[in-house]
Amino acid sequence: MSLLECCARCLVGAPFASLVATGLCFFGVALFCGCGHEALTGTEKLIETYFSKNYQDYEYLINVIHAFQYVIYGTASFFFLYGALLLAEGFYTTGAVRQIFGDYKTTICGKGLSATVTGGQKGRGSRGQHQAHSLERVCHCLGKWLGHPDKFVGITYALTVVWLLVFACSAIPVYIYFNTWTTCQSIAFPSKTSASIGSLCADARMYGVLPWNSFPGKVCGSNLLSICKTAEFQMTFHLFIAAFVGAAATLVSLLTFMIAATYNFAVLKLMGRGTKF
């Protein structure tokens, strides 16, 4: 049997929920990391151009932004690897579950992947055997790494809780920029507000972005409106929104992974198929 034919037959037991969740995870993480990185860079430029003339005022902010950007690099790498592992785990446990319920015909690759979970036959090939037997041994070795779905459920649950906090934090810059944009709309259409235009300001110190002794620290009136009309402000605002959407997509993918992995774990545990739990 050729490798292509083996892969085609393995797709019969493809975990479609895990496939969708993997695609959503990669899309969400790419959107969050890419747009978040550029949005932080844009925020740094806006602060040093319009809100403070003294480098000492925003030096700490720049260090924090650079630290977050390095964290973004690590986050992208981690989710790429962990998403691939979760997809492999989905293939692994879904094949075993479908084999239990009898709606999945075991193939050479399926035997290798489900051997560890279902207590199936060990790899029986030698060096001189057919290529298919070598593939079975490779899949069996992979199964040893993926033979603990309970650990994947626990890790994914903890990661989901952590990412829920990331999702909540990603809403903070969207809130700040939205408030600034709303203030600019009030300045642009003074008939919609009873306050004087000069008293309408965006104060970076109020959100803890700059210390209270920074100067000027805030921009008011027509100067603020001119900032809101710049392409830099508009782009940074929309990038933060895109990063927020990416964080939401990643959260949905993690929840999908967790539900699918929990279901497969529960089925294998309850059916008592020699699982390594």
C-alpha positions in Angstrom: 0.0 0.0 0.0 1.4 3.4 -1.0 1.8 6.2 1.5 -0.8 8.3 -0.4 -3.3 5.5 -0.3 -2.7 5.0 3.4 -3.2 8.8 4.1 -6.4 8.7 2.0 -7.8 5.8 4.0 -6.8 7.5 7.3 -9.0 10.5 6.4 -12.0 8.3 6.9 -11.4 8.7 10.6 -10.5 12.4 10.4 -11.6 14.4 13.4 -13.4 17.2 11.7 -14.0 19.2 14.9 -10.2 19.2 15.6 -9.5 20.1 12.0 -11.9 23.1 12.2 -10.4 24.1 15.6 -6.9 23.8 14.3 -7.6 26.1 11.4 -9.4 28.6 13.7 -6.5 28.4 16.2 -3.9 29.2 13.6 -6.0 32.0 12.1 -6.7 33.5 15.4 -3.2 33.3 16.7 -1.8 34.8 13.5 -4.3 37.6 13.6 -3.7 38.3 17.3 0.1 38.2 17.1 0.6 40.0 13.8 -1.9 42.8 14.4 -1.1 43.1 18.1 2.6 43.5 17.3 2.0 46.3 14.8 -0.6 47.9 17.0 1.8 48.2 19.9 4.4 49.7 17.6 1.8 52.3 16.4 0.9 53.1 20.0 4.5 53.7 20.9 4.8 56.2 18.0 1.6 58.0 19.0 2.7 58.4 22.6 6.1 59.8 21.8 4.8 62.1 19.1 1.7 63.6 20.7 1.4 62.9 24.4 4.9 63.3 25.8 8.1 65.2 24.8 10.3 63.8 27.6 11.7 60.3 26.9 11.9 59.5 30.6 8.1 59.7 30.8 7.4 56.9 28.4 10.7 54.9 28.8 9.0 52.3 31.0 6.1 52.1 28.5 8.5 51.4 25.7 10.2 48.6 27.7 6.8 47.0 28.4 5.8 47.2 24.8 9.0 45.6 23.7 8.5 42.9 26.3 5.0 42.2 25.0 6.3 42.0 21.5 8.8 39.3 22.5 6.0 37.4 24.3 4.0 37.6 21.1 6.9 35.8 19.2 6.8 33.1 21.8 3.1 32.8 21.8 3.0 32.3 18.0 5.6 29.6 18.1 4.0 27.8 21.0 0.5 27.7 19.5 1.8 26.5 16.2 3.4 23.5 17.9 0.6 22.9 20.4 -2.1 23.2 17.7 -0.3 20.6 15.6 -0.1 18.3 18.7 -3.8 18.8 19.4 -4.6 17.9 15.8 -2.5 14.8 16.0 -4.2 13.9 19.3 -7.6 14.4 17.6 -6.7 11.9 14.9 -5.4 9.6 17.5 -8.3 9.5 19.9 -11.0 9.8 17.2 -9.7 6.8 15.4 -9.8 4.8 18.6 -13.3 6.0 19.5 -14.6 5.2 16.0 -13.0 1.8 16.1 -14.8 1.1 19.4 -18.2 2.0 17.9 -17.4 0.0 14.7 -17.8 2.9 12.2 -14.1 3.1 11.4 -12.3 0.5 9.4 -8.8 0.0 10.8 -6.1 0.7 8.3 -2.3 0.3 8.6 -2.0 3.8 9.8 -5.0 3.5 12.0 -3.6 0.4 13.7 -0.4 2.3 14.5 -2.1 5.3 15.9 -4.7 3.4 17.9 -2.3 0.7 19.2 -1.4 2.5 22.4 -4.9 3.6 23.2 -6.8 0.4 22.4 -4.0 -2.0 23.5 -3.7 -3.3 20.0 -1.0 -5.2 18.3 2.6 -4.1 18.6 4.7 -3.2 15.7 5.7 -6.4 14.0 8.0 -5.3 11.2 11.7 -5.8 10.9 14.2 -3.8 8.9 13.6 -5.7 5.7 9.8 -5.5 5.7 7.5 -3.5 3.5 7.3 0.3 3.6 3.8 0.1 5.1 5.1 -1.8 8.1 7.7 1.0 8.6 4.9 3.5 8.5 3.0 1.5 11.1 6.0 1.6 13.4 6.3 5.4 12.9 2.6 5.8 13.8 3.0 3.5 16.8 5.9 5.6 18.1 3.8 8.7 17.6 1.1 6.9 19.6 3.4 6.6 22.6 3.6 10.4 22.7 -0.1 10.8 22.3 -1.2 8.0 24.6 -2.3 10.2 27.4 -5.4 12.2 26.3 -6.2 13.0 29.9 -3.0 15.2 30.1 -4.0 17.0 26.9 -7.4 17.7 28.4 -5.8 19.2 31.6 -3.2 21.2 29.7 -5.8 22.5 27.2 -8.2 23.4 30.1 -5.4 25.4 31.9 -4.4 27.1 28.6 -8.0 28.0 28.0 -8.2 29.7 31.4 -5.0 31.6 30.7 -6.1 32.7 27.2 -9.4 33.9 28.7 -7.4 36.4 30.7 -5.4 37.3 27.5 -8.8 37.8 25.7 -10.0 40.1 28.5 -6.7 42.1 28.5 -6.9 42.5 24.7 -10.1 44.4 25.1 -8.4 47.1 27.2 -6.6 48.9 24.3 -9.8 48.6 22.2 -11.7 50.4 25.0 -9.1 53.1 25.3 -9.0 53.8 21.6 -12.8 53.7 21.3 -13.1 56.3 24.1 -10.6 58.5 22.3 -12.5 58.0 19.0 -15.8 58.8 20.7 -14.3 62.0 22.1 -13.1 63.0 18.6 -16.6 62.4 17.3 -18.0 64.8 19.9 -15.4 67.4 18.8 -16.2 67.0 15.2 -19.9 67.3 15.8 -20.2 69.8 18.7 -24.0 70.0 18.4 -24.1 66.5 19.9 -22.6 67.6 23.2 -23.1 70.4 25.7 -19.4 70.6 26.7 -17.0 73.0 25.2 -14.6 71.7 22.6 -11.6 72.8 24.6 -12.6 70.7 27.5 -12.8 67.5 25.5 -9.5 65.7 26.0 -7.8 62.3 25.7 -5.6 61.9 28.8 -3.1 59.0 28.5 -2.3 59.4 32.2 -5.8 58.5 33.2 -5.4 55.0 31.8 -2.0 54.5 33.5 -0.1 54.7 30.1 2.0 57.6 31.3 2.9 58.8 34.8 0.9 61.8 36.2 3.9 64.1 36.1 4.4 63.7 32.3 3.9 66.7 30.1 1.6 67.3 28.4 0.1 63.9 29.0 -3.2 64.8 27.3 -4.4 66.3 24.1 -7.6 68.4 23.8 -9.9 70.0 21.3 -8.9 70.5 17.7 -5.5 69.0 18.3 -7.1 65.8 19.4 -9.3 65.8 16.4 -6.3 66.2 14.1 -4.7 63.1 15.7 -7.8 61.0 15.2 -7.8 61.9 11.5 -4.3 60.7 11.0 -3.9 57.3 9.2 -1.6 56.2 12.0 -4.3 56.5 14.7 -6.9 54.9 12.4 -4.6 52.0 11.6 -3.6 51.4 15.2 -7.2 51.4 16.3 -8.3 48.9 13.7 -5.3 46.7 14.4 -6.2 46.4 18.0 -9.8 45.5 17.0 -8.3 42.8 14.7 -6.1 41.5 17.5 -9.2 41.3 19.8 -11.0 39.3 17.1 -8.0 37.0 16.8 -8.0 36.4 20.6 -11.7 35.6 20.4 -11.2 33.1 17.6 -8.3 31.4 19.5 -10.5 31.2 22.6 -13.3 29.5 20.6 -10.7 27.0 19.0 -9.4 26.1 22.5 -12.9 25.5 23.8 -13.6 23.3 20.7 -10.4 21.4 21.3 -11.3 20.9 25.0 -14.8 19.7 24.3 -13.7 17.2 21.6 -10.8 15.9 23.7 -13.0 15.6 26.8 -15.6 13.6 24.9 -13.0 11.2 23.4 -11.3 10.8 26.8 -14.6 10.0 28.5 -15.6 7.5 25.9 -12.2 5.7 26.0 -12.2 5.8 29.8 -15.8 4.4 30.2 -15.4 1.7 27.5 -12.3 0.4 29.3 -10.3 -0.4 26.2 -6.9 -0.8 27.9 -6.3 3.0 27.9 -3.2 4.4 29.6 -5.0 6.7 32.0 
